[in-house]
Structures are given as structure tokens and as C-alpha cells.
Amino acid sequence: MINIISFFGVSDIQGDNEKDRIEIAVSDSPAGPYKDLLGKPLINKFHNATQHINRSAFKDKNGQYYLFYGRRKYFNTAKLNDSFTGYIVFEDDSTLKEITPEGPFVFLRNCKYYLM
């Protein structure tokens, strides 16, 4: 049974011509061992001028999971499918949305969303 899901970044890109990615590792224990969930990157392109760092997953009150990542003033979010193997398209047909302000960690309290 998978209890731990880790979204990890490989490298530190500054543009589309450099290699970087976000991958997913899973384990049934926080101490590991971890294995690659997809066998390929979940994200492997430079979207909205942001790097693949400061990753965080968030589960909304309706059960929807989101991935947040980015750096400085550029952050992206994506709706994750139930198996964490891809995305659910947003209402505007995008898969990755640029968000601001900076804040890879999200939580919900008293019906307000906080990005920290």
C-alpha cells in the first residue's frame, strides 16, 4: 500500500533548453525505500518562466489534489488526477496555471486559502 508520495525535482533549470523535471516517488513508509511511480517525468518543460523547485501537494476539501511549484514571483499549479500520473484540465483548457504571489505551501482554514 502506498502511503507516501514524494514530488521531487531533478536539476535547476533557467530556460526551455536545459534539462529539469519533476518526478514522483512512492513508498509505503516514510523511511523508504522509494520507487519511481511513472518511469518518466510528470513535468519536464519550463512553464510560465518558473523552475521546478519548492514543490508542494495540496488536497482540497472536495478531495481534489493540486501540485504547486516554483520560485520567487513565478509559481505554477496543476490539478492532479486520482492516480497522480497526470493532470486534470482546468476550465480554461490549461493544465498548468501561473499563480501569484509566491507560495508553494497551501492550506485551507476557515474557508480561506493561504499560500506560504
C-alpha positions as CSV (number, residue, x, y, z in Angstrom):
1,M,0.0,0.0,0.0
2,I,1.3,3.4,-1.0
3,N,1.3,5.8,2.0
4,I,4.0,8.3,1.0
5,I,4.1,10.3,-2.3
6,S,7.2,12.5,-2.9
7,F,7.3,15.1,-5.7
8,F,10.9,15.7,-6.3
9,G,12.9,18.0,-8.7
10,V,15.9,17.0,-10.7
11,S,18.3,19.8,-11.7
12,D,17.7,23.6,-11.5
13,I,16.8,25.0,-14.9
14,Q,16.6,28.6,-16.1
15,G,15.0,28.0,-19.5
16,D,13.5,25.6,-22.0
17,N,16.8,24.4,-23.4
18,E,18.0,23.0,-20.1
19,K,17.1,19.6,-18.6
20,D,14.9,19.6,-15.5
21,R,11.9,17.8,-14.3
22,I,9.5,16.9,-11.5
23,E,9.2,13.2,-10.8
24,I,7.1,11.2,-8.4
25,A,8.5,8.6,-6.0
26,V,6.3,6.4,-3.8
27,S,6.8,4.3,-0.7
28,D,4.8,2.5,2.0
29,S,7.0,4.0,4.7
30,P,8.5,7.5,5.3
31,A,11.9,5.8,5.7
32,G,11.6,4.2,2.2
33,P,12.5,2.5,0.1
34,Y,11.1,4.7,-2.6
35,K,10.4,3.8,-6.2
36,D,9.6,5.7,-9.3
37,L,5.8,5.9,-9.8
38,L,5.7,6.8,-13.5
39,G,9.0,5.8,-15.1
40,K,9.1,9.3,-16.7
41,P,8.8,12.9,-15.5
42,L,5.5,14.3,-14.5
43,I,6.7,17.7,-15.7
44,N,9.7,18.1,-17.9
45,K,9.3,21.5,-19.6
46,F,9.8,25.1,-18.4
47,H,6.3,26.5,-17.9
48,N,5.4,30.2,-17.2
49,A,9.1,31.1,-16.6
50,T,9.4,29.1,-13.4
51,Q,11.8,26.4,-12.1
52,H,10.7,23.0,-10.8
53,I,11.6,23.7,-7.2
54,N,9.7,24.3,-4.0
55,R,7.1,21.6,-4.7
56,S,4.1,21.0,-2.6
57,A,0.9,19.0,-2.9
58,F,-2.4,20.1,-1.5
59,K,-5.7,18.2,-1.1
60,D,-8.7,20.5,-1.3
61,K,-11.9,19.9,0.8
62,N,-13.6,18.3,-2.3
63,G,-10.8,15.7,-2.5
64,Q,-9.0,17.3,-5.5
65,Y,-5.2,17.2,-5.3
66,Y,-3.1,20.1,-6.6
67,L,0.6,20.4,-7.2
68,F,2.3,23.7,-6.6
69,Y,5.9,24.6,-7.6
70,G,8.1,27.5,-8.5
71,R,10.4,30.2,-7.4
72,R,10.3,33.9,-6.4
73,K,7.4,35.5,-8.2
74,Y,6.7,32.7,-10.6
75,F,4.6,29.7,-9.4
76,N,2.5,27.1,-11.1
77,T,-0.3,24.9,-10.1
78,A,-1.8,21.8,-11.7
79,K,-4.8,19.7,-10.8
80,L,-3.6,16.1,-10.4
81,N,-5.6,13.1,-11.4
82,D,-6.5,10.5,-8.8
83,S,-3.5,8.3,-9.5
84,F,-1.0,11.2,-9.6
85,T,0.1,10.1,-13.1
86,G,-1.1,13.2,-14.9
87,Y,-3.3,16.3,-14.9
88,I,-7.0,17.2,-15.0
89,V,-7.6,20.1,-17.3
90,F,-8.7,23.4,-15.8
91,E,-11.9,25.0,-17.1
92,D,-9.9,27.2,-19.4
93,D,-8.3,24.1,-21.1
94,S,-4.9,24.7,-19.4
95,T,-3.0,22.1,-17.5
96,L,-0.5,24.3,-15.7
97,K,-1.6,27.7,-14.4
98,E,0.7,30.5,-13.3
99,I,-0.2,31.8,-9.8
100,T,1.0,34.6,-7.7
101,P,2.1,35.5,-5.1
102,E,4.9,33.2,-4.1
103,G,3.7,30.4,-2.0
104,P,4.4,26.7,-2.7
105,F,2.7,25.6,0.6
106,V,-1.1,25.9,0.6
107,F,-3.6,25.2,3.3
108,L,-7.3,25.9,3.9
109,R,-8.6,27.4,7.2
110,N,-12.0,28.9,8.0
111,C,-12.9,28.8,4.3
112,K,-9.8,30.8,3.2
113,Y,-6.9,29.5,1.2
114,Y,-3.4,30.5,2.4
115,L,-0.2,30.4,0.3
116,M,3.0,30.5,2.3
